[in-house]
Amino acid sequence: MNSQFLVFFQAKNSSYEKAIQLLNSYSFKVEAQEDKLIVRYDHFTFEVIINKAPYVLEEAQEIGASSPYQEAMNLCNARFEVSIEDLDAALDEINTLMSLQGALQDASKGYLFLPWNGSLSEPYLD
């Protein structure tokens, strides 16, 4: 099972600083490193990076094709890539995982993609 989820967004809508602010407001402990964030809550550890490589836009377009979010996904040129240390445990404690996903969506106006089930969700905030 893929142990990563993605939050696609327009690069202008977020940054590591904005992610740190939102994650802190959701009671996560965040350690900023040079090119990633280490996010902890209880016994869970997640690694968060922002990827702005050219292929991110292409993948966003592929994932968004024929979805209700196609138009918005066609503009997503960045994404948070969140590695989950223990996906099975995180899924068992789904509230923590959902809080992390929501915080990153709020920090970016992003579209959540769950590779393990192919789910694509719109942002909660406008």
C-alpha positions in Angstrom: 0.0 0.0 0.0 1.3 3.5 -0.9 2.5 5.2 2.3 2.1 8.8 0.9 -0.7 11.2 0.2 -0.6 14.3 -2.0 -2.1 17.8 -1.8 -2.1 19.5 -5.2 -2.2 23.3 -5.3 -1.1 26.4 -7.2 2.4 27.3 -6.1 1.4 30.9 -5.3 -1.1 29.7 -2.7 1.3 28.1 -0.2 4.8 27.8 1.3 6.5 25.9 4.1 5.9 28.9 6.3 2.2 28.8 5.7 2.1 25.1 6.2 3.9 25.4 9.5 1.4 28.0 10.7 -1.6 25.8 9.9 0.0 22.7 11.2 0.8 24.4 14.5 -2.8 25.6 14.7 -3.9 22.0 14.4 -1.6 21.1 17.4 1.0 19.3 15.4 4.7 19.6 16.4 6.7 20.8 13.4 10.4 20.7 12.8 11.5 22.7 9.8 14.5 21.3 8.0 16.2 22.7 4.9 13.9 21.2 2.3 11.2 19.4 4.3 9.1 19.5 7.4 9.0 16.7 10.0 5.5 16.7 11.6 4.7 14.8 14.7 1.5 14.1 16.6 1.4 11.6 19.5 3.4 8.6 18.2 3.0 9.5 14.5 5.7 11.0 12.4 5.2 12.4 8.9 7.6 14.0 6.4 6.2 16.8 4.3 7.9 18.3 1.2 6.8 20.8 -1.4 7.4 19.6 -4.9 7.3 22.1 -7.8 8.9 20.0 -10.5 7.4 20.3 -14.0 5.9 16.8 -13.9 3.7 17.8 -10.9 1.4 19.8 -13.2 1.2 16.9 -15.7 0.3 14.5 -12.9 -2.3 16.9 -11.5 -3.9 17.1 -15.0 -3.9 13.3 -15.3 -5.4 12.8 -11.8 -8.0 15.6 -12.3 -9.1 14.5 -15.8 -12.8 13.7 -16.0 -13.2 14.6 -12.3 -15.4 17.5 -11.0 -12.2 19.3 -10.2 -10.6 19.0 -13.7 -10.4 22.8 -14.3 -8.8 23.5 -11.0 -6.4 20.6 -11.1 -5.2 21.8 -14.5 -3.7 24.8 -12.7 -2.0 22.9 -9.9 1.8 23.2 -10.4 2.9 22.3 -6.9 2.0 19.7 -4.2 2.7 18.7 -0.7 4.0 15.1 -0.6 3.4 13.6 2.7 5.2 10.4 3.6 3.6 8.3 6.4 5.9 6.3 8.6 3.3 3.6 9.3 0.2 3.9 7.0 -1.7 1.0 8.6 -1.4 2.6 12.1 -2.3 6.1 10.7 -5.4 4.6 9.0 -6.4 3.0 12.3 -6.1 6.5 13.9 -7.8 8.2 11.1 -8.6 11.4 12.9 -4.9 12.4 13.1 -4.4 11.6 9.4 -7.5 13.7 8.5 -6.4 16.6 10.6 -3.0 16.6 8.8 -4.7 16.4 5.5 -7.1 19.2 6.4 -4.3 21.4 7.7 -2.3 21.1 4.5 -5.4 21.7 2.4 -6.2 24.8 4.4 -2.6 26.0 4.0 -2.8 25.7 0.2 -6.4 25.7 -1.0 -5.3 22.3 -2.2 -6.9 19.2 -3.6 -6.2 16.0 -1.6 -5.3 12.9 -3.5 -5.1 9.5 -1.7 -3.1 7.1 -3.9 -4.2 4.0 -1.9 -7.8 4.4 -3.0 -7.7 7.0 -5.9 -9.8 9.5 -4.0 -9.6 13.2 -5.0 -11.1 15.8 -2.6 -11.7 19.5 -3.0 -10.3 22.1 -0.5 -12.4 22.9 2.5 -11.6 26.7 2.4 -12.2 29.0 -0.5 
